[in-house]
Amino acid sequence: MRTNRRGRDFIARHGETVFNAAARLQGDAPHTPLTRAGFRQADEMGEALRNAIGDKPALTLWASPTGRALQTLAVIAEHVGLDWHDAKTDPRLTEIGMGSWGGRYYADVMAEAGDVIDRPSGLLLSAPDGELYHQIADRVSGWLADTDDDDGDRLVIMHGISSRVMRGVMTGSPVIERFGAPAARHLPQGSLVMIERGVERTVHLGGGGERV
């Protein structure tokens, strides 16, 4: 599915959280606040977006309903002079559900189950009782289809894995056989890209790392 929506999509990965800093599997946990580094990353994305599209742009605000996405959005919105209260949320923009691995330290899970990262792709493996990648692709594709008539530009604050799948869907990336879904390239935390008619370019490359 490659969207031909009228307008540009600015898709951001939220800033670093306390779970990221502690190397815990965050998944779809609703409340994991940003660290000071995460707020700095949000500031950098806000500055980059303002430089790209100016002050008070005609921009629809969307976010995952998680606290970390909404915190990131609040900072970015302030930079471009928009009202955070106008933002729309949708649970289909949340991160991969990690089942019984959710909230646990990477090291503890890896001691039991082996490496939880697919090193060639950098994708997180699904937990035995967690969400599968084709399920993520289905939900983000549903959101894209339901909002395809949105006019103009929009900003979408998401997560590491779910944004990779959605960007893969939007750019027509090939399905990764092991995961049964497309996925775009890895981006560090605090990164912002723009997709227009299936073509992606980087607006800001964040400095966040994965502490695993």
C-alpha positions as YAML, in Angstrom:
chain: A
units: angstrom
residues:
- id: 1
  name: MET
  ca: [0.00, 0.00, 0.00]
- id: 2
  name: ARG
  ca: [1.54, 3.29, -1.09]
- id: 3
  name: THR
  ca: [-0.53, 6.29, -0.10]
- id: 4
  name: ASN
  ca: [-1.22, 9.09, -2.57]
- id: 5
  name: ARG
  ca: [-2.62, 11.38, 0.08]
- id: 6
  name: ARG
  ca: [-2.77, 15.10, -0.70]
- id: 7
  name: GLY
  ca: [-0.11, 16.59, 1.56]
- id: 8
  name: ARG
  ca: [3.08, 15.69, 3.35]
- id: 9
  name: ASP
  ca: [3.40, 13.44, 6.38]
- id: 10
  name: PHE
  ca: [6.03, 14.38, 8.95]
- id: 11
  name: ILE
  ca: [6.58, 11.24, 11.01]
- id: 12
  name: ALA
  ca: [8.57, 11.47, 14.24]
- id: 13
  name: ARG
  ca: [9.92, 8.89, 16.64]
- id: 14
  name: HIS
  ca: [9.43, 10.06, 20.22]
- id: 15
  name: GLY
  ca: [12.37, 11.05, 22.43]
- id: 16
  name: GLU
  ca: [14.22, 8.84, 24.88]
- id: 17
  name: THR
  ca: [12.23, 7.57, 27.87]
- id: 18
  name: VAL
  ca: [13.09, 6.22, 31.30]
- id: 19
  name: PHE
  ca: [12.51, 2.71, 29.91]
- id: 20
  name: ASN
  ca: [14.91, 3.32, 27.03]
- id: 21
  name: ALA
  ca: [17.57, 4.66, 29.40]
- id: 22
  name: ALA
  ca: [17.19, 1.63, 31.67]
- id: 23
  name: ALA
  ca: [17.16, -0.87, 28.75]
- id: 24
  name: ARG
  ca: [13.67, -2.16, 29.46]
- id: 25
  name: LEU
  ca: [11.26, -3.50, 26.85]
- id: 26
  name: GLN
  ca: [8.72, -0.73, 26.52]
- id: 27
  name: GLY
  ca: [6.27, -2.01, 23.94]
- id: 28
  name: ASP
  ca: [2.80, -0.54, 24.20]
- id: 29
  name: ALA
  ca: [3.20, 0.60, 27.84]
- id: 30
  name: PRO
  ca: [1.06, 3.74, 28.14]
- id: 31
  name: HIS
  ca: [3.04, 5.78, 30.67]
- id: 32
  name: THR
  ca: [6.83, 5.89, 30.34]
- id: 33
  name: PRO
  ca: [7.96, 9.52, 30.60]
- id: 34
  name: LEU
  ca: [10.73, 11.22, 28.65]
- id: 35
  name: THR
  ca: [14.17, 11.71, 30.13]
- id: 36
  name: ARG
  ca: [16.00, 15.03, 29.90]
- id: 37
  name: ALA
  ca: [17.73, 13.62, 26.81]
- id: 38
  name: GLY
  ca: [14.27, 12.82, 25.41]
- id: 39
  name: PHE
  ca: [13.11, 16.40, 25.90]
- id: 40
  name: ARG
  ca: [16.28, 17.67, 24.18]
- id: 41
  name: GLN
  ca: [15.57, 15.38, 21.24]
- id: 42
  name: ALA
  ca: [12.01, 16.72, 21.04]
- id: 43
  name: ASP
  ca: [13.40, 20.26, 21.08]
- id: 44
  name: GLU
  ca: [15.74, 19.42, 18.21]
- id: 45
  name: MET
  ca: [12.90, 17.94, 16.16]
- id: 46
  name: GLY
  ca: [10.78, 21.02, 16.85]
- id: 47
  name: GLU
  ca: [13.54, 23.33, 15.68]
- id: 48
  name: ALA
  ca: [14.07, 21.23, 12.55]
- id: 49
  name: LEU
  ca: [10.36, 21.21, 11.75]
- id: 50
  name: ARG
  ca: [10.09, 24.98, 12.23]
- id: 51
  name: ASN
  ca: [13.06, 25.47, 9.90]
- id: 52
  name: ALA
  ca: [11.39, 23.22, 7.34]
- id: 53
  name: ILE
  ca: [7.84, 24.61, 7.34]
- id: 54
  name: GLY
  ca: [7.86, 27.83, 9.37]
- id: 55
  name: ASP
  ca: [5.77, 29.21, 12.22]
- id: 56
  name: LYS
  ca: [2.08, 28.34, 12.70]
- id: 57
  name: PRO
  ca: [1.92, 26.05, 9.65]
- id: 58
  name: ALA
  ca: [-1.29, 24.46, 8.42]
- id: 59
  name: LEU
  ca: [-0.45, 21.16, 10.07]
- id: 60
  name: THR
  ca: [-2.76, 18.53, 11.50]
- id: 61
  name: LEU
  ca: [-1.35, 16.99, 14.69]
- id: 62
  name: TRP
  ca: [-1.61, 13.24, 15.28]
- id: 63
  name: ALA
  ca: [-0.02, 11.04, 17.94]
- id: 64
  name: SER
  ca: [-0.05, 7.67, 19.56]
- id: 65
  name: PRO
  ca: [-2.04, 8.07, 22.80]
- id: 66
  name: THR
  ca: [0.96, 7.12, 24.94]
- id: 67
  name: GLY
  ca: [2.41, 9.67, 27.33]
- id: 68
  name: ARG
  ca: [5.84, 9.70, 25.69]
- id: 69
  name: ALA
  ca: [4.36, 10.47, 22.27]
- id: 70
  name: LEU
  ca: [2.15, 13.23, 23.66]
- id: 71
  name: GLN
  ca: [5.05, 14.75, 25.61]
- id: 72
  name: THR
  ca: [7.15, 14.78, 22.44]
- id: 73
  name: LEU
  ca: [4.27, 16.33, 20.53]
- id: 74
  name: ALA
  ca: [3.80, 19.07, 23.13]
- id: 75
  name: VAL
  ca: [7.40, 20.22, 22.71]
- id: 76
  name: ILE
  ca: [7.35, 20.09, 18.91]
- id: 77
  name: ALA
  ca: [4.00, 21.89, 18.75]
- id: 78
  name: GLU
  ca: [5.35, 24.70, 20.91]
- id: 79
  name: HIS
  ca: [8.27, 25.18, 18.52]
- id: 80
  name: VAL
  ca: [5.97, 25.65, 15.54]
- id: 81
  name: GLY
  ca: [3.37, 27.70, 17.39]
- id: 82
  name: LEU
  ca: [0.53, 25.18, 17.33]
- id: 83
  name: ASP
  ca: [-1.90, 24.17, 20.08]
- id: 84
  name: TRP
  ca: [-1.24, 20.73, 21.54]
- id: 85
  name: HIS
  ca: [-4.91, 20.54, 22.54]
- id: 86
  name: ASP
  ca: [-5.87, 20.31, 18.87]
- id: 87
  name: ALA
  ca: [-4.02, 17.00, 18.49]
- id: 88
  name: LYS
  ca: [-5.81, 13.81, 17.52]
- id: 89
  name: THR
  ca: [-4.80, 10.40, 18.87]
- id: 90
  name: ASP
  ca: [-5.41, 6.88, 17.64]
- id: 91
  name: PRO
  ca: [-4.44, 3.60, 19.37]
- id: 92
  name: ARG
  ca: [-3.45, 2.18, 15.98]
- id: 93
  name: LEU
  ca: [-0.34, 4.40, 16.17]
- id: 94
  name: THR
  ca: [0.97, 2.74, 19.36]
- id: 95
  name: GLU
  ca: [4.07, 0.60, 19.61]
- id: 96
  name: ILE
  ca: [4.32, -3.16, 19.12]
- id: 97
  name: GLY
  ca: [2.61, -5.06, 21.93]
- id: 98
  name: MET
  ca: [5.24, -7.07, 23.82]
- id: 99
  name: GLY
  ca: [3.01, -9.41, 25.83]
- id: 100
  name: SER
  ca: [4.74, -10.98, 28.83]
- id: 101
  name: TRP
  ca: [8.07, -9.42, 27.81]
- id: 102
  name: GLY
  ca: [6.68, -5.94, 28.23]
- id: 103
  name: GLY
  ca: [8.29, -3.90, 30.99]
- id: 104
  name: ARG
  ca: [11.09, -6.40, 31.61]
- id: 105
  name: TYR
  ca: [14.78, -5.64, 31.24]
- id: 106
  name: TYR
  ca: [16.31, -6.66, 27.92]
- id: 107
  name: ALA
  ca: [19.10, -8.51, 29.74]
- id: 108
  name: ASP
  ca: [16.66, -10.66, 31.74]
- id: 109
  name: VAL
  ca: [14.60, -11.61, 28.69]
- id: 110
  name: MET
  ca: [17.71, -12.33, 26.65]
- id: 111
  name: ALA
  ca: [19.08, -14.56, 29.41]
- id: 112
  name: GLU
  ca: [15.96, -16.71, 29.04]
- id: 113
  name: ALA
  ca: [15.09, -16.44, 25.36]
- id: 114
  name: GLY
  ca: [18.30, -15.43, 23.58]
- id: 115
  name: ASP
  ca: [18.77, -12.32, 21.48]
- id: 116
  name: VAL
  ca: [15.50, -10.42, 20.99]
- id: 117
  name: ILE
  ca: [16.85, -8.26, 18.17]
- id: 118
  name: ASP
  ca: [17.07, -9.43, 14.57]
- id: 119
  name: ARG
  ca: [20.53, -8.01, 13.89]
- id: 120
  name: PRO
  ca: [20.32, -7.80, 10.06]
- id: 121
  name: SER
  ca: [17.21, -5.63, 10.19]
- id: 122
  name: GLY
  ca: [17.44, -4.20, 13.70]
- id: 123
  name: LEU
  ca: [13.81, -5.18, 14.30]
- id: 124
  name: LEU
  ca: [12.62, -6.38, 17.68]
- id: 125
  name: LEU
  ca: [11.44, -9.98, 17.72]
- id: 126
  name: SER
  ca: [7.83, -10.55, 18.73]
- id: 127
  name: ALA
  ca: [7.26, -12.10, 22.16]
- id: 128
  name: PRO
  ca: [5.63, -15.56, 22.14]
- id: 129
  name: ASP
  ca: [2.39, -13.93, 23.31]
- id: 130
  name: GLY
  ca: [3.06, -10.55, 21.73]
- id: 131
  name: GLU
  ca: [1.92, -8.72, 18.63]
- id: 132
  name: LEU
  ca: [3.09, -9.96, 15.23]
- id: 133
  name: TYR
  ca: [4.35, -7.67, 12.50]
- id: 134
  name: HIS
  ca: [1.57, -8.39, 10.05]
- id: 135
  name: GLN
  ca: [-0.84, -7.28, 12.78]
- id: 136
  name: ILE
  ca: [1.02, -3.98, 13.10]
- id: 137
  name: ALA
  ca: [0.91, -3.56, 9.32]
- id: 138
  name: ASP
  ca: [-2.83, -4.23, 9.35]
- id: 139
  name: ARG
  ca: [-3.57, -1.64, 12.03]
- id: 140
  name: VAL
  ca: [-1.39, 1.13, 10.62]
- id: 141
  name: SER
  ca: [-2.76, 0.42, 7.13]
- id: 142
  name: GLY
  ca: [-6.25, 0.79, 8.58]
- id: 143
  name: TRP
  ca: [-5.33, 4.16, 10.06]
- id: 144
  name: LEU
  ca: [-3.83, 5.29, 6.76]
- id: 145
  name: ALA
  ca: [-6.94, 4.23, 4.84]
- id: 146
  name: ASP
  ca: [-9.26, 5.96, 7.29]
- id: 147
  name: THR
  ca: [-7.30, 9.23, 7.15]
- id: 148
  name: ASP
  ca: [-6.37, 9.21, 3.47]
- id: 149
  name: ASP
  ca: [-8.71, 12.11, 2.79]
- id: 150
  name: ASP
  ca: [-6.93, 14.39, 5.29]
- id: 151
  name: ASP
  ca: [-6.08, 17.63, 3.54]
- id: 152
  name: GLY
  ca: [-2.68, 19.27, 3.79]
- id: 153
  name: ASP
  ca: [0.33, 18.41, 5.88]
- id: 154
  name: ARG
  ca: [0.30, 16.53, 9.16]
- id: 155
  name: LEU
  ca: [2.67, 15.58, 11.96]
- id: 156
  name: VAL
  ca: [2.48, 12.06, 13.36]
- id: 157
  name: ILE
  ca: [4.32, 11.11, 16.57]
- id: 158
  name: MET
  ca: [4.96, 7.39, 16.84]
- id: 159
  name: HIS
  ca: [7.38, 4.75, 18.07]
- id: 160
  name: GLY
  ca: [10.44, 2.89, 16.84]
- id: 161
  name: ILE
  ca: [8.87, -0.31, 15.52]
- id: 162
  name: SER
  ca: [5.38, 0.85, 14.59]
- id: 163
  name: SER
  ca: [6.76, 3.85, 12.69]
- id: 164
  name: ARG
  ca: [9.13, 1.61, 10.74]
- id: 165
  name: VAL
  ca: [6.24, -0.59, 9.67]
- id: 166
  name: MET
  ca: [4.01, 2.35, 8.77]
- id: 167
  name: ARG
  ca: [6.79, 4.08, 6.84]
- id: 168
  name: GLY
  ca: [7.41, 0.79, 5.06]
- id: 169
  name: VAL
  ca: [3.74, 0.59, 4.10]
- id: 170
  name: MET
  ca: [3.68, 4.21, 2.95]
- id: 171
  name: THR
  ca: [6.81, 3.92, 0.81]
- id: 172
  name: GLY
  ca: [5.98, 0.54, -0.70]
- id: 173
  name: SER
  ca: [8.95, -1.19, 0.95]
- id: 174
  name: PRO
  ca: [9.26, -4.94, 0.35]
- id: 175
  name: VAL
  ca: [7.96, -7.40, 2.90]
- id: 176
  name: ILE
  ca: [10.72, -8.73, 5.18]
- id: 177
  name: GLU
  ca: [10.21, -12.48, 4.98]
- id: 178
  name: ARG
  ca: [11.05, -13.26, 8.61]
- id: 179
  name: PHE
  ca: [8.47, -10.75, 9.84]
- id: 180
  name: GLY
  ca: [5.76, -10.92, 7.18]
- id: 181
  name: ALA
  ca: [5.51, -7.15, 6.87]
- id: 182
  name: PRO
  ca: [7.37, -4.23, 5.29]
- id: 183
  name: ALA
  ca: [9.63, -2.06, 7.40]
- id: 184
  name: ALA
  ca: [11.54, 1.09, 6.52]
- id: 185
  name: ARG
  ca: [15.10, 1.72, 7.67]
- id: 186
  name: HIS
  ca: [15.95, 2.12, 11.33]
- id: 187
  name: LEU
  ca: [15.98, 5.64, 12.74]
- id: 188
  name: PRO
  ca: [17.36, 6.62, 16.16]
- id: 189
  name: GLN
  ca: [15.13, 8.19, 18.77]
- id: 190
  name: GLY
  ca: [14.34, 11.82, 18.14]
- id: 191
  name: SER
  ca: [14.30, 11.45, 14.34]
- id: 192
  name: LEU
  ca: [11.87, 13.14, 11.98]
- id: 193
  name: VAL
  ca: [11.19, 12.22, 8.36]
- id: 194
  name: MET
  ca: [8.87, 13.53, 5.68]
- id: 195
  name: ILE
  ca: [6.94, 11.27, 3.30]
- id: 196
  name: GLU
  ca: [5.28, 12.74, 0.25]
- id: 197
  name: ARG
  ca: [3.60, 10.49, -2.31]
- id: 198
  name: GLY
  ca: [5.55, 7.45, -1.21]
- id: 199
  name: VAL
  ca: [8.98, 9.11, -1.11]
- id: 200
  name: GLU
  ca: [10.75, 9.58, 2.22]
- id: 201
  name: ARG
  ca: [13.45, 12.06, 3.15]
- id: 202
  name: THR
  ca: [15.08, 12.84, 6.48]
- id: 203
  name: VAL
  ca: [14.23, 16.16, 8.14]
- id: 204
  name: HIS
  ca: [16.22, 15.51, 11.32]
- id: 205
  name: LEU
  ca: [18.33, 12.54, 12.37]
- id: 206
  name: GLY
  ca: [18.12, 12.12, 16.14]
- id: 207
  name: GLY
  ca: [20.93, 11.21, 18.48]
- id: 208
  name: GLY
  ca: [19.09, 8.64, 20.56]
- id: 209
  name: GLY
  ca: [20.57, 5.18, 21.00]
- id: 210
  name: GLU
  ca: [19.21, 1.77, 21.94]
- id: 211
  name: ARG
  ca: [20.68, 0.70, 25.26]
- id: 212
  name: VAL
  ca: [20.43, -3.05, 24.88]
...
